[in-house]
Amino acid sequence: MSDAKSPKHLPLEALHEDAGARFGTFAGWRMPLTYPAGVMKEHLHTRESAGLFDISHMQLFEIEGVGTTGFLSRACPLEATDLKEGQSKYTVLLNEQAGIIDDLIVTRLGESRFMIVANAGNAAKDEAHLRAIASDFDVSFTPLERVLLALQGPDAEAVMIAAGLDLSDLTFMTGTEPRDGWFAARSGYTGEDGFEVALPANEAERFARTLLEDDRVQWVGLAARDSLRLEAGLCLHGQDLDENTDPASAAILWAVPKALREQGDFIGAQALQRIIANGAKEKRVGLKPEGRQPVRAGAPLINETGETVGRVTSGGFGPTAGHPVAMGYVAKALSKPGTHLFTEVRGNRIALDVHPLPFTPQRYKKG
């Protein structure tokens, strides 16, 4: 019998082993953290050319049926009927207190068919939550077994074309089904232009090898994915977002259509309306530590009188920014850029400033 706690394995694990990956466990999966080039070079290569990420730990759900738009508009603060075919939308699953169960990307593939991409660590919880809601609607709900590859960086489009997959018609946050059983979206979590391609496992190795034959492409691990998304000011659920955090405090209220903030019927709507009306007590902000010492998640944020006024939720070094970068939550009154705060790292006090997000420009191909 296998140990119930042993990690799940990526379908392309052997490819990563051949590439010299160093592995670690993330969200219950054995994931490549870095490759021989190292985090710094992997990060910079993505910004300068094209980084290939295996994100097959993430979960795809296909939703189909006449009740899909009603189901999605109940499950998320989303105007599903307004999504055009091929359009993707960043959204959230909320509990009744407006806490964020997960953040998702929803793409409309047809009149009554949608694709949801969910985070690995929340896949089982999301599925149970969505199935409970789906019981009130005429929909079918299918978890898909797919390899999910992300190609990110300024050369991503040209590399895809050279590999025989022309996705140049897509703009940021649009998706398509380029082949039978394939799903592709112009999206990603690095702040760069790029694509996420889901495909059947029996076709994935050949496609990955074709991409890697291009000199512009190299594998990039989870460690550089984290520094890339942090520089881009993007949240990681389980750190920057969780079930005790609401969209207003998390500074992602832009993801909730204005009309729904006032009179939506999604789960958590009344709680979110109250939070908006009363004003969020805290806010997610960017943080720039002084010096070269990175700060890490969990570090307290302290004001000049020594009072704890917030917490760091993500932190590390930003290779492109050229300095440590972090995100965290502070009392609303202290959220203005330029506000001086302090934290402690191994007993040493480090000064930091509230900093605008993102730390590096996002370079998406807009429509």
N, C-alpha and C positions, 0 to 999 in steps of 0.2 A: 504493500500500500504506500502511496505517496503521501508525504507530509502535507497536511492541509495548508500549512503556512509557507510552503516552498513557493518561490516566485513563478509566475507564468513566463513563458519563453516566446520571444518574437519569432515569427516564421522565418525571417532572414537572419537568425542569430549566427549561423555559420559564416555568412558574409562578413559580419562584424568581427567575428573571431579571426578570420583570415586577414582582416584589415588592422589587427592588433589593438582592438578596442579594450579599454579598461572598463569593466562592468560594475554596476551597483544596483541595488534594489530601489525602485521608485514606483509608488502606487501599486505595489504588489507584482511588479514586473521586473525581470532582469534586463536592465537597460544599459546601452553603451553610454558611459559618462564622458569619456574623452578617447581620442585616438593618438597615435604617436606624435603628431604635430603639436598637440597640446592646446589648451583652452584659448590662449591668446591668439595663436595663429588661426585656429578654427573660427573664432569670432571675427577676426579681421578679414579672413578669406570670404566669409559670408557677406560682409559689408562691401567688399571689393569685387567679388566675382560670383560664385554660386556654391552655396553649401547645401549638402544633401542630408536630411534628417529622417530617421526611421521613427515615426510616431504611431506605429501600429498598436500601441497600448491604448490609444483613444478609441472610443466606441461610436460606431455609426448606427443610427436607427432610421429605418424607412417607415414613413407613415402614409397610409393610403386609404381612400374611401371618401364617401360624400360628406362625412362629418369632420374632415381634417381641419378646415379653417376654424370651425367652432371649437374643436379640441385644442388647437394650438393657442387660440386667443384666450381660452380659459386657463391653460397651463402656464402661459407666459404673458408679460405685458407687451403684447404683440398684436398689430393689426394685420392678421394673416391674410385677410381677403385683399389687402392693398398691395401685397407682394406680387411683383410681376414674375412671370416664368423666367427662371434663370437668376433671379435676384436672391442674394443672401442677406441675412440680418443677424447681427449680434444681439443676443437677448439673455434673459436669466430665468431660472426656475426659482420661485419664491415660496416660502412657507407662509402661514397665516399672519405671522408677525413681520412680514416683508424681509425676513432674513434670506440670504442668497444660498440656496441649496446647490446650485451650480450655475456656471455661465456656459452658454451654448452658441453654436452657429446653426441657424435654420435656413435652408435653401429650398425655394419652390422649384420643383422639377416638372410639374404639370398642373392641370386644373385641380386635381384632387390628390396630388402626390408631393411629399416633402421629404427632405433629408435633414436629420439632426446629427450634429457632431458634438459629442459630450466628452468631458474629461475622464481619464482613466480611473482615477481614485474614486469617482462618484458614479461610475457606470451602473453598478448594481442598485444603488439607492435611486438614481435617476429612473432606471427602468421600472422599479416598483412604484415610484411616485407617478410616472407617466401612465403606467398600466391602470392604476387606480382611477385616474382621471378619464382614461380612454373608455372605461366601462360604461360611461354615460353617453358615448358618442358612437356613431357608425363608422368605425375606423379599424384597420388592421395595423398592427404594430410589430415590426420585424427587426430584431437586432441582426446586423450584418457582420459576417466574418470577412474582413478585408485587411490587406496590407495597406497602410497609409504612409505615403512618402511625401515629404515637403522639400521642395527645391526653392531656395530663397537667395535673393541677391540680384544685382543689376544685370547679370548675364542669364538669369533664369529663363526668360522667354526664348532667347536665341538657342540655349541649350536644349530646351524642350522641342523646338522646331527641328534641330539637328538630329534629335532622337526619334523623330517621326511623329511627334505629338504637337500639332500646331494649335496652341491655345491663345493666339494673339488677339482674337476677337473678344476675349474676356477682359473686363476691367475689374478693379478692386471690388470685392464682395459681390461677385457674380459666379455662377457655377453652371456646369453642363455635364452630360453623360457622353463622352467622346467615343466610347466603345461599349459593347455589351458587357454589363457587369462592372463598368468603370464609372467613377464619379470624380470630377475635377473642379476645383474652385480656385479663383485668383484671390488667395488669402494666405495668412501665415501669422507667425507670432514673433517676428524679429524686427518689425518696423520697415523691412525692405519689401520691394516688389517680389512676387513669387507665387508659387502654386502649391496646393495640396492635392495629391492624386491618390484615390483609393481604388484598389484593383484586386482581383482574385489572387490568392496566394500562388496558384500554379502558373501565373503569368508575371509575378512580381520580381523574381530573381533575374529573369532575362531583362526586364525593363530597368532594374537598378543597375545591372552591369552595363547596359547600353549608356546610361547616364554617366556612369563612372569612367567609361572609356574616353569621355571628353576631358581634355586637360583643364578645363575651367571648373570642373566639379571635384569636390572632395567631401568625404564623410564629416559630419559635425555632430558632436555628442550633446548630451543633456546639459552638461555644465555650461557650454557656450550658448546653448539655447536660452538658458536662464539669464546670462549676462546680456544677451541680445534683447530679450524681451524687457528686461529691467531698464536698459538704456532707452528703449522705446516707450517706457511708461505704461507697460501692459501688465495687468493683474494676473497673479497665479492663485487659483482657487485653493484654499487650504492654508494660504499665507495672507494674501491681501484681501481675499474675500472669504466669507464663511457664513454659517447660518445665524450668526449674531451680528452680521453686517448688512445694512440695507443699501440700496442703490444711491440714495441721496448722500449718505456718509461716504460711500465709496467713490463718489465723484463720477459715477457712470449713469447719471440720470438722463444723459443724452440718449441712452439706449431705450428709454421709455417714451413713446410718442406723447406729445404734450396733451392731447385730448384724453389719453388714458390716465395721465397723472391726476386728472380732475374727476373723471367719472368712468374709470375702467371697471370691468367685471372679472378680472383675472384674480387668481388666488393671491392673497396678500394686498389687494388693492386698497381696502379701507385702512389698513395699517400704514401703507406707504403714503396715502393721502394725509393722514394725521401727522406723520413725520415731516412731510413737506410743509404743511400748514404751521407746525410748531417750530420748524427749523431744525436741521440736523445738529446734534450736539458736538459732533466731531467730523473731521474731514480727512480723506486720504490726500497726501501731499508728496512731492518729491523732496528729497533731502540730500544735500551735498556736504559731506564731512570735510573739515579742514585737514590738510596733510594727505598722506598716502595710505593711512590705516583704514581698511574697510570696516564698516559696522555690519552686524548680522541681525537676522530676524530674532525678535524677542528682547532686544536691548531697549531699556526704558528711555524715553525722551523727557528731559528735565529742563525747567526754566531757570532763570538766573538766581532765583531764591532757593533752588534745590527741590522744588515741588515736581513730582511726576505729572506730566501733562499729556503724555501720549506714549506710543510704542513704535518701534521699527518692525515692519512686517516682511520686508525683503531688503537685502543689501549685499553688496559685493564691489568688485572693481569694474569700472567701465573702460575696456580697452580703447574704444573709439573716442569716448569722452575724455580719456586721459586722466581720470581721477575717480575716487570711490563714488558710487551712486547708491541711493537707497530710496525706499518708499516707506511710509508709515502713516499713522493716524495721530492727529493732534486736536486739541480743543479748537473749535471753530474760530475763536478769536485769535488764535495763533497761526492760522493757515495762510496768511499773506506771504508771498515770496519775499525773501530777505529777512524774515523773522529769525532771530538768533536763538538757538537752543543748544543743549548739551546731551551727551550720552556717555555711558561708561563701557569700556572694553578692557576686560581683565584688570579692573581696578584703576585704569587710566581714564581721566575725563577727556573727552574729545568734543570740540565745538563743531556745530554744524548749522547750516542755514536751510530754511525752507526754500526749495528751488522749483521753478516751473517745470512741468512735464510736457513733452518728453525731454530727455537729456540730449538726444541726437535727433535730427529731423527724420520724420517718417517719409518714406519715398514710395508710396503706393501709386499704381497706375490708375488714376481716376478717370471716370467716364466723361 
